[in-house]
Amino acid sequence: MPQIFKATTNSLARTSIVVGILAIGCLGGALFELIADSNYATRQGEAREQPIPFSHAHHVGSMGIDCRYCHTGVENSPHAMVPPTKTCMNCHSEIWINSSTLEPVRNSYATNESIKWQKVNDLPDYVYFNHSIHIKKGVGCETCHGRVDTMPLMYQQASLQMRWCLDCHRHPEKYVRPREMVTKMGYEPSEPQDVLGPKLVKEYNIQKLETCWTCHR
């Protein structure tokens, strides 16, 4: 019986199997990256359901309340701190006192039980992040949290992925601003950022920290 297949067929078969496996692996990797970077995975732009529909657009945008009025620990603490109900009642004991929307606030104040807010910018437990050092180094609130003054309901602006953090750690001159402008929404630098940034990096002694233990402790 004559030979049907050439001698090279076995080699081609083995090669095609290897190429097929590699192609499937590459396709799987690309698909994983696509999903990992998607809003579905990062939850970017997704407004969290809260016990009370608190509007940053109203309080920050319309009324001009400074971030630090509510987030009092942000300059000296690793955490920005969720304001106690007493902070809300400083105003709402005088205005909107009969609003049904604010009933949970009044009840929280009367019973001394905290309102169970849902954290929006929630980093994994294995990531160490200190708000105070970023504030001291001139990183603006909107750099990470976005234009909260335009958010009727708070959502996560950034991906919070490690590559996003590293971009700032590697190129702080692109993001740093004067300390007095840290809470300014819609900040515009007084001079070109490529001129101002390097000056502030030197003035604030900003280091380009990229070691693992900087964030993973």
JOMO-V463423 format. One record per pair of residues at least 12 apart in sequence whose C-alpha atoms are under 10 Angstrom apart, sorted by the first residue. I is the first residue (numbers start at 1). J is the second residue. Records with the same first field share a line. If there is no record, write none. Layout:
I = J ; J
This chain:
36 = 161
37 = 159 ; 161
38 = 159
39 = 158 ; 159
41 = 159
42 = 156 ; 157 ; 158 ; 159 ; 160 ; 161
43 = 120 ; 121 ; 155 ; 156 ; 157 ; 158 ; 159 ; 160
44 = 120 ; 121 ; 155 ; 156 ; 157 ; 158 ; 159 ; 160
45 = 154 ; 155 ; 156 ; 157 ; 158 ; 159
46 = 120 ; 153 ; 154 ; 155 ; 156 ; 157
47 = 120 ; 151 ; 152 ; 153 ; 154 ; 155 ; 156 ; 157
48 = 117 ; 118 ; 119 ; 120 ; 153 ; 154 ; 155 ; 156
49 = 117 ; 118 ; 119 ; 120 ; 153 ; 154 ; 155
50 = 115 ; 116 ; 117 ; 118 ; 119 ; 120 ; 153 ; 154
51 = 101 ; 102 ; 104 ; 105 ; 115 ; 116 ; 117 ; 118
52 = 101 ; 102 ; 103 ; 104 ; 105 ; 115 ; 116 ; 117 ; 153
53 = 101 ; 102 ; 152 ; 153 ; 154
54 = 101 ; 102 ; 151 ; 152 ; 153 ; 154
55 = 148 ; 149 ; 150 ; 151 ; 152 ; 153 ; 154
56 = 147 ; 148 ; 149 ; 150 ; 151 ; 152 ; 153 ; 154
57 = 147 ; 148 ; 149 ; 150 ; 151 ; 152 ; 153 ; 154
58 = 148 ; 149 ; 150 ; 151 ; 152 ; 153
59 = 148 ; 149 ; 152
60 = 147 ; 148 ; 149 ; 150 ; 151 ; 185
61 = 147 ; 148 ; 149 ; 150 ; 151 ; 152 ; 185
62 = 149 ; 150
63 = 149
64 = 149 ; 184 ; 185
65 = 149
66 = 183 ; 184 ; 185
67 = 80 ; 141 ; 148 ; 149 ; 182 ; 183 ; 184 ; 185
68 = 80 ; 81 ; 83 ; 183
69 = 83 ; 87
70 = 82 ; 83 ; 84 ; 87 ; 88
71 = 83 ; 84 ; 87
73 = 131 ; 132
74 = 130 ; 131 ; 132 ; 133 ; 134 ; 135 ; 136 ; 141
75 = 130 ; 131 ; 132 ; 133 ; 134 ; 135 ; 136
76 = 130 ; 131 ; 132 ; 133 ; 135 ; 136
77 = 130 ; 131 ; 132 ; 133
78 = 128 ; 129 ; 130 ; 131 ; 132 ; 133 ; 134
79 = 129 ; 130 ; 131 ; 132
80 = 130 ; 131 ; 132
81 = 131
82 = 114 ; 115 ; 117 ; 119
83 = 114 ; 115
84 = 105 ; 108 ; 109 ; 112 ; 113 ; 114 ; 115
85 = 104 ; 105 ; 106 ; 107 ; 108 ; 109 ; 110 ; 112 ; 113 ; 114 ; 115
86 = 105 ; 106 ; 108 ; 109 ; 112
87 = 109
88 = 102 ; 105 ; 106 ; 109
89 = 105 ; 106 ; 109
92 = 105 ; 106
93 = 106
119 = 154 ; 155 ; 156
120 = 145 ; 154 ; 155 ; 156 ; 157
121 = 144 ; 145 ; 154 ; 155 ; 156 ; 157 ; 158 ; 159 ; 160
122 = 156 ; 160
123 = 160 ; 161
124 = 160
125 = 216
126 = 215 ; 216 ; 217
127 = 162 ; 213 ; 214 ; 215 ; 216 ; 217
128 = 213 ; 214 ; 215 ; 216 ; 217
129 = 214 ; 215 ; 216
130 = 215
134 = 176 ; 179 ; 182 ; 206
135 = 176 ; 177 ; 178 ; 179 ; 180 ; 182 ; 183
136 = 178 ; 179 ; 180 ; 182 ; 204 ; 206
137 = 172 ; 176 ; 177 ; 178 ; 179 ; 182 ; 200 ; 201 ; 203 ; 204 ; 205 ; 206 ; 207
138 = 172 ; 175 ; 176 ; 177 ; 178 ; 179 ; 180 ; 181 ; 182 ; 183 ; 200 ; 201 ; 204 ; 206
139 = 168 ; 172 ; 175 ; 176 ; 177 ; 178 ; 179 ; 181 ; 182 ; 183
140 = 175 ; 176 ; 177 ; 178 ; 179 ; 180 ; 181 ; 182 ; 183 ; 184 ; 185 ; 187
141 = 181 ; 182 ; 183 ; 184 ; 185
142 = 157 ; 182 ; 183 ; 184 ; 185 ; 186 ; 187
143 = 157 ; 158 ; 168 ; 175 ; 176 ; 177 ; 182 ; 183 ; 185 ; 187
144 = 156 ; 157 ; 158 ; 159 ; 160 ; 164 ; 165
145 = 157 ; 158
146 = 158 ; 185 ; 186
147 = 184 ; 185 ; 186
148 = 185
149 = 184 ; 185 ; 186
150 = 185
162 = 215
165 = 210 ; 215
166 = 208 ; 209 ; 210
167 = 210
168 = 208 ; 209
169 = 206 ; 207 ; 208 ; 209 ; 210
170 = 207 ; 208 ; 209 ; 210
171 = 197 ; 198 ; 201 ; 207 ; 208
172 = 197 ; 198 ; 200 ; 201 ; 206 ; 207 ; 208 ; 209
173 = 193 ; 194 ; 195 ; 196 ; 197 ; 198 ; 199 ; 200 ; 201 ; 202 ; 206 ; 208
174 = 193 ; 194 ; 195 ; 196 ; 197 ; 198 ; 201
175 = 193 ; 194 ; 197 ; 201
176 = 189 ; 193 ; 196 ; 197 ; 198 ; 199 ; 200 ; 201 ; 204 ; 206
177 = 189 ; 190 ; 193 ; 196 ; 197 ; 200 ; 201
178 = 190 ; 196 ; 197 ; 200 ; 204
179 = 200 ; 204
